[in-house]
Every structure is written in C-alpha cells, then in structure tokens.
C-alpha cells in the first residue's frame, strides 16, 4: 500500500467487536485497496503534559501534540497506544491521527501556574511532533513560541525536515540555551527507509537538516533508533560518521523491542519485504531479549542483553568515541524562565 508500512489492523483487545475490510474474491483475506487516506480526530484534553516515571527515560515531562503518526515506522513502540482509543495499532495508527488543538493554550496555562517548576520538556515522548500533520495544524510551532516566550527549555526528537520551518524560533531559543534536538536516522539505505518508515524525510535530507541546525548553532545529536539486527546494524559506523561530518555533536541508540501487537505487525512486514531473512532477523531480536521478542524490564528494554547486545554496544561506543569524542549536548538552562512571559530589563 502506497506510503504505508502496515497493511492491516490487528484485533484490538480492548474491544468486544472489531471491523475490517474483506476481499470479496477471497473471503478470508483482509483488503484495504491500494491506498488509504489520512483522517483527523480532534481532541481537547484537560492537560497536555505527560509525566514519566520510567528510570531509563531521561525526562520527566513530555508533550505529544498528536496521537498516531503518519510517518508509519513499522518498528514504532507507540503503535500500541492507539488501541487505548479504540483504534488499530496498524493502519489506524498511520492514518487516523488524533490532533490536540488546544495543546499550546494548556501549556501556557501550566507555565502561568505557581506550581510549575522550570524544567526541560520533551517533544515528543511518543509520536513525532513534526510528522506530516504538523504542516497543516502548526501545533508544535505554537508550543515552541510559548516556550520561547516563557523561557522554558525543550528537547526535540524527530525525523522530519519540517523542523527547519521553525528556525526563526529555534535560533533565538538556542541563544538562551533553551533547546536541543536529536534527529533520528535509522538507515542511509533509501530502499530500506521507504519500506520501513515510508513518510519520513529521505536519508540525505536528514543529514542536511543536521548540517543546517549545526550551522545555526542549535545543539543537535543523532539518534539511531532502533538498531535492528540483520537489517541496519551494519550501518552503525556509516550513520555516525555521516552525522558527525554534518555537524552532530552527540550520538545515541536504542535496540528494537517488539512490545504488544508490534510483533504481529513486524512479522507481517518482514514476510512481505524480506521473507528470506524473516526467521533470521526474528531470532536475532529474540537473542536480545532472553528468547522473546520483547523485554519490558527497565534496565534492559532499551539496550537488550546477551552476546549480540554487548557486541552492538561495544561497536557503537567505539565509533561514538572515534567520531564524537564522547561529547554530550549542551545542558539546557532553567534560570531563563519568566513566570509571566516578560523579558527582564536587567
């Protein structure tokens, strides 16, 4: 299906009944046609900050302007969250986007509260804040404007070049040490990217974005997430060296874990695109998680364990040291916060 990595929705375990499209010629086969349009569902939440208490996640609060993501990355752990809305983790996640239109207003209300303690907020903790829907709704842009107005730091992780649209906000934020960006590059193989994350920016474009951000003195790092043994693990050095050459100053990674219904979707995707390598790849993923496709233990889930996980860790550290000198991104400042959004004269 054009522009989609999924081709069906697994049954939603939270629903008594599930609906689907059936191929009339083969009654036991699901059929969606050659394409499916994106539809938007509007929500007006009562709060916009999501609080995190996982010890392996380096932030306390995050904002997700959108639920669901048009990027359609087949490996995305966030797919399962779509089932909480009564939707599917497959095609629905990619084509039924929940839009939080009042997010900027809720954030400003939070900053005006005396209870708010200035700290870095992550954009995004679940789905990409610069996914294609952002071009239409500009919610992320308005959130950045609020953060600049009040002087609250923010960390961005994305894989979409649309971020460059907001350089007029990001540049002054960087001057006050209020923003840093991690740009995700999973592969430099365009054929693989189109299959694995069909609506993300191209590999070459991603490197150009890093170069542009670095040229504007906006702290930028590269995130290789996830590393998938048998698919992109051989690209570690090439990705790190290319990102460093473009101007990235830090590098990090995560290992793939097929939580929830992600195992069904990923296995289906492998069968369609890499049937001859399917079992080999799945067995390597299992070797990372004690014989399973997922491990939810906080101390292991992001990196995996075992010989293969150790080998990837050592290889990544070696090249990170070689190309980045084990640098870390600039620490963001919280002392710039302005409770009423006004600049001080002193």
N, C-alpha and C positions, 0 to 999 in steps of 0.2 A: 504494500500500500504506500503510495507516494507520500514522503515526508513523515512517515510514522515507523517507529521501530517495533511496536506491538501490532498484532493483527486480530486480537480478541480481548475480552474481559474475563478473567477467572471469576467463578461464582463468589458473590460477596457473602461471607459467613455471618454478617450481621443482619441479613435479610432473609425472610422466610421464602420469598419468591424472587427469582432473577429472570430478566428478559434478555433476549438476544435476537440476532438476525439469522435466519436459517436459509441455507442454499436449497432452493426448490428442486434442483436436479439431484442433489444428494442430501436427503433429509437429515442425516446425522452430522452434517458439516455446517459450521458457522460461516456466515458470509456477510461481509460489510461493503462489498464493491471495491472499486479501485481507489477511492478516496473518501475522506470523511471531514466535514467542515468543523472548525472550532466554534464552540458556543460559550457564552459567558453567563455566569450565575453571580448575581450581585448580593453581597452580604454587608451588613452594617454591624460589625462586632461591638461589644461594650468595652473591650480592651484590646490593645494591639501588641503589647509586649508579651512574649512567651518566655517564661522563666525556666532555666535549665539547671538541673542539679546532678548531671552526669559528670563524674570526676575526670573523664577523658575528653571532655569538650571544653575548649579554652575560653568560654564566655558564659556569662550568667543570663543576659537578656538578648533576645533576637526579635527581629520583625520579618514577617513574611507577608508582603503585600498581596501575594497571590497563592492560592492553593491549587495544586495541579501545575503542570509545566509543559508548555508546547515544545520545549527542546526535545522531549521524547527519549531521553537517555535510557537505554534498556536496563542499565545496571542501577538505576536510582533507588536508593533506600526509601525515599519519600513516597514512593508509589502506594505503599500500604496505608498511608494516612488518608488516602482518598476514599477508602472503604468506610471510614467513620462518617462520611457524608452521604452514605447510601449509594456511592458510585463505584465504578470498577477501577482496579489498580492497573489495568492495561490501557486500552484505547481511551477510556474515560479520562484517565489521568492526563493524557496528552491533548485531549480535545474538549474537555469540559472544565473550564478554568473558573475558579471562584475568585471574584475580584472584591477586595476590601476597600471600597471607595473612600471611607471616612478615616483611613489609617493616619494621614497627616494631622488631621484635627485631633485625633486621640493622642498622638504623640505630643503635640503641643500642650494639650491639657496635662499630660504627665509631667512635662518639664516645668509647668507653672505650679505644680504641687510642691509644697514644702517638704513632703516626704521623699521626693526624688533625690537620690544621691548620684551626682555625675559619675558616669562610668561608660566604658565602651559598649556600644550596642552592635550586634552582628546583623548584617544584611547579606545573605539570608541564611537562616539556620536549617531550612527545609527545602524550599524551592527557589529557583533563581529569580532574583529581583529584577533582572534585566532580560527576562525571557521576551519573546516577540510581543506579548500582550502589553508590555510596558510602553512600546511605541505608541499605542493607542490611548492608554489611560494616564501615563506620566505620574503614577503614584510614587514611585521610587524617587523621581526628581523632586517632588514636593516634600518628601521626607528629608532629603538632603538639604533642601532650603531651610527647613525647620531646624535641623542640626547645626547648620551654619549660623542661623540667627541666634540660637541659644548657646552656641559654643560647646556642644556635646560631641565627644568623639564617636566615630563609627568605623567599623571594619566591614569591608565588602568582599564577597566571594562570588564570582560569576564566570561565565564562559561565553559572553556575548559582547561584541564590539559596540553595541548600543551605548555602553557605558561612556564612550567618548563624546556623546551628545552633551554630557553634563560636565565637561571640563571647566566650564565657567563657574561651576560651584565647587568642584573638587580641588581646583587650583588654589583658591583662597583658603579652603579648609586645610590643605596641606601646609600652607604657610604658617598656620596656627597649630600644626601637628595634631589635627583633628581627624585624619583619615588615613587608612592604609588599605590596599587592595591585594587580594590573592586571585590571580587569574588561572583558571583550571585548564590544563592541557593534558588530555588523556592519550592522545596519539598524534603523530605527524603524518600518518598514513591516511590520505584523503578518502580512499576507498573504504577503509575501515570506519573512519569517522562518519561517513554518510550512512552507513548501516547501523552503527552503534549509537550515535547521537545526531540524528538527521537534521535538526533545525538549529544547531549551534553554529557559531561562526566557523569559517574554514581554519585549518591549522595555520596557514600563512598569515591570515588576518589576526589570529590570536597573538602571534609574535609581534606583529605590527602594533597592536594595542599596547603590549608591554613596552615596546620602544617609545611609543607616544607618551605614555604615562611617566616613564623614567625621564623623558625629555622635559616634562613639566614639573619635575622634582616631586612627583607623587609616589610615595613608597609603594613598591609593587613586588610581589613574590609570585612564584609559580606553584600551583598545587597539581600534582599528578594523582588524580583520584577518580576511580580506583585503579590500582595495578591489578591486572587480570592475567595470571599465569597462563601462558600458551597463546595469548592474544597481543598484549602490549608490553610485557615485562622486558622484552629485549630492547625496548626503546628508551629505557631509563637514561642512559648516558646522552643519547641524542637530544632528548627533550630538555635535560638540564643544561647541556652545553648551549643549545639554541636559545633557551630562555635567558641564560646569563649573558650571552652575547647581545641579546636585545635590550638588556638593562635590568632584568630582575635581580633583586638583591637577597632573596631568600627562597628556599625550596622545601616543600613538604609532600607527604604522600599518605594515602590510605590503601588498604588491601580490600579487595572485593569481599562482600559477605551477602549472601542471598537470603535475607530475612523475610519472614512472612510469605506472601504469594510471589515474591520476586524469583524464587527458584523455578516456579512454573513458567513464568514469562521468559526467563533467561534460557531455560532448557528449550522452549519453543523457538526462541530466536536462534539459538545455536543450530537447531535442526534445520531451520530454513536457510541459514547463511554459511554454516561451517559443519555440515553433517559428518564429514570425515574426521573432524577434530573434536566433535562434541564430547565423547566419553573421556578423552584425554584431558580436556580443559576442566570438565566437571571433577574428575579425580584429583586434579591439582588443587582445585578450590577446596575440596574435602580435606586434602592433606594440610591445609592451613588451619582447619577448624576441627581437629580431632575426629576426622572421618565424617563430618557433617558439612552441609553447605552453608551453615550459619553458626556463629557463636555470639551470644548476646552478653557474655561476660565483659564488664567494663575494661578490665585490664588487658584483654586480648582481642576484642572485636575489631579494632581499627588496624591492627598490625598482623594478627594471626600468630600462630606458634608452630614449631617444628622446623625441620631442616630447610624447607623451601622458604619459609618466612624469614629465617635467620639469614639465608643467602641473599634474599631481596633487601633486607635491612642493611646488611654489610655493603652490598653493592651501591645502594642509594647513598649511604653515608660517605662512602669513598668518593663518589662523583660530586656530592654536595660539598665536600671538603675541597675537592680539586677546583670546582668552578665557582664556588661561593665563599670559600674560606670560612665556612660555618657561620656566616653572618646571620643576623636576625633583623627583622624590620624595626624601624624606629618606634620607640614607645610613645603611645598617644598621651596627650595631656588632658587632665580633667580640671585643672585650675583655670581654664579659659571659660568655664561655664558661667553664663549670665542668666540669673534666675528670671529676669523679666525680658530677656531678649534684647537688652540695650547694651551698646558698646560703652565701655568705661572711658572717661576722658583722661584717666591717669594710668 
